[in-house]
């Protein structure tokens, strides 16, 4: 049976056309996000304009709406990108610590916290934008939802793999306090004047977290 172009890999007989098209679309999305972050950082979300994002990116307004649906979609995509990097970096740090032989729940928690806070410095332009709390309608709910998920993850990590019973109130409150502290520290780190200052804050926060968690 003859295979149509749409059924072939990549939409072309050699299978490369679809890959090139995807790469172009991905490059377009990345260019739009970079321009949006610059404009949001300069103007704030409320005062940022689609026209300026289009001008800085060099991408058409039609492409912007096609990929993101407007200013709110750009904001959400930037937030999801940063959140995913923070979460993946923290998870990788915990995994690496385990592979290195670490089994103490507090030490693993600190490894994840330190990695998360490091991303707050490395991605400080985006972190400042989101930690400021400004954004489109529904963004506060989005952040609260992720906060609850983050607290639940930290609760499981701090309890260790051998915990069978559901977390009690003291454990839940401890995780809430520690997670909230990390979030507030991220705000200070993102606004630090230099990398040495950011590193100093990160290490002091980790020392305090160890005392509280212990």
N, C-alpha and C positions, 0 to 999 in steps of 0.2 A: 504494500500500500504506500502511496506517495505521501510524504510528510510535508505539511504546510510550513511556511516560514514561522508562523506563530508557535508551532509545536516544537520547533527545533531549538536547541540550547542557544540562548542569547538572541533568538528571533532572527538569526541569519544562518545560512548554510555552514559557515565556518565557526559559528558559536561565539564570535568575538564582538559582534555588533551590540548585543545586549550588555556585555561587560563595559564597552566603551560608553554606552549611553548611561549606564549606572554611575560610572566614574564621573562623567560630566555633571550629572544631577547632584552627586555627592559634593563635588567641588562647588557647585552653585549654592547648595545649602550651607556649606562651610563659609563661603564668602559672605553670604547674607547674615549669618550668625555673628561673624567677626565684626561686620559693620554695625549690626544692631547693638552689640555689646559696647562698642565705642560710643555710639550715640546715647544709649541709656546711661553710660557712665558720665558722659559730658552734661546731659540735659536732665537726667532723671527720667523714670518711665513716663510719668504724666506729661512731661513737656517734649518728649521725643516725638519726632514726626516721621511718617513713612517716607516722605519726599527726601529727607536728609539721609535716611538709611539707603534708599535707592541710589542717591547721588554718590555716597561713599563707597557703596559696593560695586557700582557699575552694572548692576543687574536690573533687569526691567521690573517695573511694578507688577506686571502680570505674573512673572516668575515668583516674585515674593508671595503674592496671594495664592499662587498654585501650590507652593511648597508649605507655607505656614499659615495662610488664611488671614494674615494681618499682624498687627503689632503684638497682640496678646499671644498669638501662636509663637512668635519669635521669643518672647519672654519665657514662656513655658519650656520651649526647646532648650534654651540656654540654662534654665534651672535644672532640667532633667539631665543635661550633659554634665553639669558640675556635680550634681548629687550622685550620679552614676560613678563618676571618677572618685569621689570621696569614699563611697561605699566599697568600690572594687579595690581601692588602694588599702583601705583599712582591713578588708577581708584577706587580702594577699599578705599583709603584714602579720596577721594572726596565724595564717596558714604557714608562713615561713618560720615563725617562732615555734610552732608545733613541730615542724619538720626538724628544727634544730634541737629538739628534745625538751622544750618548755611545756609544762603541763599545768602550772599554777594558774588558776582562772584570773587572778588579779594581774599577773604579769602579762597574760595574753590580752586582757582588756586594755592595759596600758600600751601595749604594742599597737593595737588598733587605734587607740585614741591619739597616739603620737603621729601615726601615719595620716589620720584624718586632719589633724591640725596642720600638718606639713602642707597638705593640699590647700588649706585656707590661705597659706602664704603664697604658694606657687601660682594659685589661681586667684590672687587677691582682688583683681579688678571685678571679676564676677562675684566673688564672695562678698565684697562690700555692697554690691548692688542688691543681693538677695538678703543679706543679713540686715539691711536697712528696713526691710519690711514693705517697701513700696512695690506695687505691681497691679496687674489687672484684677477685675472682680473674680473672686474665687481663689486667688493665690494664697491668701491667709489660710483657708481651709486645706489647700494642697500641702502647705508647709506643716500644718498641725497633724495631718494624716501621716506624713513621712516621719514626723517627730514621734508619734505613737509607735510606728513600726521600728524606729531606731531604738526606742526605750525597750521594746520587747526583745529585740536582738541582744541588747546589752544585758538584760536580765538573764537570758539563757546563758550567755557567755560567762557572766560572773558566778552563776550557780554551778557551772561545771557539767561535764557529760554524765556524771553519775546521779544527778538529781532526778528523782522519779516523781515526787509530789509537785503539784502546782506551786508556783512562787507565792509566799506569804506576803502580807502587807508590808512588813519591814523591808523585805528584799525588793519589792516593787518601788517603795519610796526611795530606797538607796539608789536604785538604778535611775529613777527619775531625777534625783538630785545630781548624780554624777553626769548624766547625759546633758542636763540643762547647763551644768558648769562647762562642759566641753563646748556646747553651742555658744555660750557667752564668750568663752576664751577665743573661739574662732573669729568673733567680731574684733577683738583686740589685736589678734595676730594679723588679720587682713588690713588693719590700719596702721601697722607698725611702720616706723620710719626706715628700717633697714633689716636685712636678713639676720644679722647678729641679734638685734632686738627681738625679732620674731622667734628666733631659736631660744633665747633666754626665757621668753614667755612660755613657750612650749614646754621646756624642761621644768620650769617652776610649777606649771599646771599639772604636769605628770607627777611631780613630787607630792602635791596636795592631793591628787586623786588616789595615790597609793595610801596616804595616811587615812583618808576618808573610807576607802574601800576596805582597808584592813581592820 
